[in-house]
């Protein structure tokens, strides 16, 4: 299962947890574990994205000539 699919499943479980009828102590523990999992997966996804090289537009220097333009006075 991919990380994004895992995040979706954890989100659905988080939405269903209050309606599950599980005792509040277990439900709280479950939600803390799910929250930590979501945070860990999110950080892993961000680290993977930041490690990829980004596509930048090539930097081109404007042409430089030794002579000044003819429309500019030499003074």
C-alpha positions in Angstrom: 0.0 0.0 0.0 1.4 3.4 -0.9 1.9 6.1 1.6 -0.9 8.3 0.3 -3.3 5.3 0.4 -2.2 4.6 4.0 -3.0 8.2 4.9 -6.5 7.9 3.4 -7.2 4.7 5.4 -5.9 6.3 8.6 -8.1 9.3 8.0 -11.2 7.1 7.5 -10.3 5.2 10.7 -10.0 8.5 12.6 -13.4 9.6 11.4 -15.0 6.3 12.4 -13.3 6.0 15.8 -15.8 8.2 17.7 -18.7 6.1 16.4 -17.1 2.7 17.2 -18.3 2.1 20.7 -14.8 1.4 22.0 -14.1 2.6 25.6 -12.7 6.1 25.6 -9.3 5.1 27.0 -8.7 2.7 24.1 -10.1 5.1 21.6 -7.8 7.9 22.9 -4.8 5.5 22.6 -5.8 4.5 19.1 -6.2 8.1 18.0 -2.7 9.0 19.4 -1.2 6.1 17.5 -3.0 7.0 14.3 -1.9 10.7 14.7 1.7 9.7 15.2 1.5 7.4 12.1 0.1 10.2 10.0 2.8 12.6 11.2 5.5 10.0 10.5 4.2 9.2 7.0 3.8 12.9 6.2 7.4 13.6 7.3 8.6 10.7 5.2 6.7 12.0 2.1 8.1 15.5 2.6 11.6 14.1 3.0 11.3 12.1 -0.2 9.9 15.1 -2.1 12.6 17.4 -0.8 15.3 14.9 -1.8 14.2 14.9 -5.5 16.0 17.3 -7.8 13.8 20.2 -8.8 13.4 21.3 -12.4 14.7 24.8 -12.8 14.7 26.9 -15.9 18.1 27.2 -17.3 19.9 30.5 -16.5 21.1 32.3 -19.6 23.3 35.3 -19.5 22.4 38.2 -21.8 24.8 38.7 -24.6 27.6 41.1 -23.8 29.4 43.1 -26.5 32.5 45.2 -26.1 31.0 48.2 -28.0 28.3 50.4 -26.4 24.9 50.5 -28.1 24.7 53.0 -30.9 21.7 54.8 -29.3 23.7 55.7 -26.1 26.1 58.7 -26.2 29.7 57.9 -25.0 29.5 60.7 -22.5 
